[in-house]
Amino acid sequence: MRLLQFLTQRLLISAVTLIGVSLLIFVAMRLMPGGFEDIILGPFASDAARAATRARYGLDQPVLVQYGLWLKAALGGDLGSSMISQLPVADEILRRAPATIQLAVMALLIAIIVGVPLGVVSAVGRKGNPLVPLARGVGVFGLGVPDFVLGAILVYLFSRFQLGLNVGGFVPLAADWQANLRVMTLPAITLGAFGAAQLQRVTDVSAREVMTQPHILAAIARGDAPGTIIVRHVLRNASIPVLTAASTFFGYLLGGTIVVEQLFSVPGIGQYVITALTNRDYAVVQAGVLVGASFFLAISMIADIAYAVLDPRVGDPS
C-alpha cells in the first residue's frame, strides 16, 4: 500500500511536470523573435499575407487558447502535423525514434562498462596503483569536457585520419549492422563520456562507504578473496546509488541527444527538433520536447520503482 501511494504520488508529479514543461516551451516558442510566417513568406511579405498565414495555423488566437487546443489534441494522441512538411509529427517521431534509442542505449553501455569498473578501481585500489589516478583522471575529463567539444574533436580526428570509424553517413541497424556500428560508435562515445564520469564518481563514493561497513571488514578478516568481496559485497551494496545514476543518465540521453545528433548527422528525434526550431516549426518542437520529457520521466519512474523494491524505506512515507 505504501509503495502504491509512493508511485501514485510520483505519477502525479510527473504529470504536472509534463504540463509545466510543455506550457513553458509553448510560450517560449511564441515569444522568440521572428515568427513562423517569416520563415514561410520571407521578410518582405505584406501584413495581409502575414495575418492570413497566422490565421490559417491558428496563431492569431491567444497563446493560452492555442495551448489548450494543443494539449487537448495531445492527450488524445494527436501531436499535430509539421507546419513545414505537413507530415504527421507522431509518424515522424516514430520513424526517427530507433536511431535515438539506439544511440542512448550504446552510450549507456559505454558509460557502465567504463565508469563502474573505474569507480571500483579508484575506491579499492591500493596506494601506488597506476590505475587509480587513471580512473580518477577519466572522471575529471568526462565531467569537465562538454559533449559538443569532445564530439568536435572526434569529428576532426576521424575525418582527418582513417581510424576505422565513420563520421556521418548513417546506415539503419536493420540494413547493415556493421556499417551502423561504425557510424554510431563515435556519437555514443561522445555521449557516454559524461555518463562514464558520473558513474565512476558515484561508484567510487558508494564503494568507499560500503568498504567501511562491519560485514565487509569481517569478510576481509576471514581472508575472503578480493574479487569475491568486491562482487558479492561491495558492488551489491553499492548498486542502488549506481542504479539511480545510470537510470537518470539514460533518461537524460533519451531526451537530450540534440547536439550530438546534429553534430554527427544522426537522423534521430534530436536532429528533427533542432531543425524544426530553426524553422519555427512549433508543432514539431512542442512534440519533440514532450516526448523527450516523457522519456526522462518514464525512466525516472522505473528507477524509482526499482529503488523502492531494493530499499523499502523509499516507499515508506514515515
N, C-alpha and C positions, 0 to 999 in steps of 0.2 A: 504493500500500500504506500509506504514511504517512497519507494522507488517510482511508483506511478505518479505520485504527487510531484516528485522532482522532475520527471520527464514532461509532465503537463506544464509545469512552470517554464521549462526550457523551450517547449513548443510555443508558448505564448510570447516569450521574449524574442524568439526567432521571428515570429510573425510580425511583431511590432518593429523589429529591426529591418525586416524586408520592406515594410511600408515606408519607414523613415528614409531608408537609402533610396528607394525608388522616387519618393517625393523630392528629395534633395537633388538628385540627378535631373529629374524632370524640370524643376525650376531653374537649376543652374544652366541647363542647355538653352533655355529660352532667354536667359539674361546675358548670354555670350554676345559680344559684338558681331554684327553681321547675322543675317538670318538665312533660312533655307531658300527663300525666294531669291536671295543674292546669288546663290550657287546655281540655281536653275536658270534665272533670267539674265544674270550678269549685272554689272554695276550701272549700266546706262538704261535700264528698263524704266518705263513710266510708272508713276504712282498707281495708276489704274491697274496696270498689269500686276504690280506687286500685291495690291489689295485683292485682286481676283485669285491669285495663286494662294495667298494666305487663307482666303475663304474656302477655296477648294479643299484644302487639307485641314480645315477646322482650326487654323492657327489664329484666327481673328477672335476667338472666344477667350474669356478669362482663363488664366492659367489653371486655377483650381477646377474649373469646369472641364478643361481638357484632361486634367489628371484624373478626375472622377470617371470620365468616359473610358480613358485608357485602362484604369485599374479594374473597372467592371469587365471590360473585354479580356484583360489578362487573367482574371480569376476564372473566366470561362474557357481558358486555354487559347485565346486568340491574342497573339502578340503583335498583330498588325502586319502590314506589308512595308517593304522598303520604299521610301519616298523617291529613291533614285531609280532602282531597278524594277520596282513594282512587284517583286517576288515576295512570297510569304516569309517573314522573318524566322518563324519557327522552323520551317523547312531548311532554310539556310544554316541556322544554328545546328540542327541535327546533322546536316551534311558535313559541317566543319568540326563537330564535337570529337570524332575519333582522333583527329590529329592532336587536339588539345589534351585529351585524356591520356593518349599515349605519351606525349611529352611530359605530362605531370607524373605519370607512373615511372617513367625512366628516371626522371630527376629525383623522385623519392627513393628509388632503389639505389641510385648512386649515393644519395645522402646517407642512407642507412648503412650500406656496405662500407663506406669510407668513414663516416662520422662515429658510429658506435664502437668499432674496434679501436679507433684512435682515442676515443674517450676512455676506454678501458686501459689502454696503454699509458695514457697520461695520469690516470688515477692510481694504478697499481705498479707501474714501472719503477724499478729501483733507481736510486740516485746514480748518475753517471751513464745510464742507458741512453744512447744517442736517439732512440725512437721517441723519448719523452719530449725533448724540445721540438722535434719534428712534428709530433702530434699537436702540440700547443701552437706551433707556428702555422699549421694548416687552419686551426681555429681562428687565429688572428687575421690571417689572409682572407678567409671566407667571409668574415664579418666586416672587414674593412674595405673590401673592393666591391663597388656596386656591380650588379649583374650586367648592366649595359657596357661598363668599362671592360670587364672580363670578356664579354661577348665580342666587343670590337677588337680586342687583342687576338682572340681565337680566329675571328674572321680574317684578319690581316695575315696571321701566320699560315693558316691553312689555305688561303687564297694565293699567297706568295710562293709557298713551298708545297711540294707533293708529299703530304704526310699521311695519306691513306683515308682521310675522311673528307667528305664533300661539304661545301658551303652553298646552300640553296639547291635548286633542282629537286624539289620534293617529289617523292615516289610513295604512293599509298602502301601500307604494310601488306595488304592482301595481294597487291600486284607483284611486288618483289621485296621480300623481307630483308634481304641482304643490302640492297640498294637503299631501302628505307632506313636501316640502322646506320648506314654510312652518312646519311643526311641528318638524322635526328640525334646522333650522339653528341655533337657539339652544342646544340641548344640545351640538351639535357644536362651536360656538364656545367654549362653557364648557370642554369637554374639550380642545379643540385649543389653547387659550391657553398652557397649560403646555408642551405639546409644541413650539409655535412658539418659546417662550422657550428651551427646551433646544436646539433645532436652530439658533437664532440664535447661541447661545453656542458650540456645537460647530463650526459653520461658520466663525465668526469666528476662533476659535483655530486651526483647521486651515488656513484660508486664509492667515492671517498666517505660519504656519510654512512653507507652500508658497512664499509670496512671497519668501522669503529663499534659496530653492534656486537653484543656478547656472543651470539651464536657463530659469528664469523671468527672471532678471536678463539672460540673453543675449537672450531674446525682447524684453525692454524696450529693450535696447541696439540691437537690429535695427530698432526702430521699429514693431513689430507693433501693430496696433490694440488698444486696451484691452479691447474686447469679445472679441476673439479670444484674448487672453491669459487672460482670466477663464474663458471657456467651455472652451477646448481644453486649458489647462494647469492653472489653479488649481482649478476645480471637479472636473476628472478626478482630480487627485492628492489632493484633499481628500475624495473621495467615500467612502472606507472608514469613517472615523470618523462621517461623517454617516449612512451606511447603518446602521451599528451603533446609533446613537442613535435613528434612525427606527424600526428594527425592534423595539428594546426598548420604545419608546413604544407601538407598535402592540400588542405583546404585553400591555403594561400595560392598554391600552384594552379589549382583548377580555376581560381578566379583572377589570377594576376600574371598571366603569361604574355601580356600585351606587347611589352617592349621586346622581349626575346623573339616572339613570333614574327614581329615586324623586322627585326634585325637579321634573322636567318630565313626570311620568306617562307615561314611555315603557315600553310593555309588553314589556320585554326580560328577559334572564336575571337581570340585577342586581335589578330590581324583584321578580321572582319569589323570589329568595333572601332579600331583606331582609324580605319579608312572611312567608316561612317561618321566618326567625329569630325574628320577633316571636311566632309561634305555636308555637315549639319543634318545628317540623316537621323532625325530624332528617334524614330521607331526602332531602328537597329541599336542605337546606343542605349536606349532605355531597356530593351530586351536583353542586350548583352550584359549590362550591369546587373540586372535582375537575376539572370542565370548564374553569373559569377558569384553573386552574394548568396544565392541559394545553394550552390555547390559548397561554399565555405561553411555555411551554417549547417548543412546536412552532415558534412564530415565532422564538424564540431559536436553535433548531436550524437553521432556514432561513437566518438571518443568519450563523450560524457557517459554514455551507456556502458561502454567497456570499463571506464574508470569506476563507475558506481558498482559494477559487478565485482571488480577486483578489490575495491575498497568500499565496503558497505557504509562507511561513515559519510561518504559523499552524498548519498541519498537520504541521510538522516538529518532532518531539519533541526534537531536538538544539538 
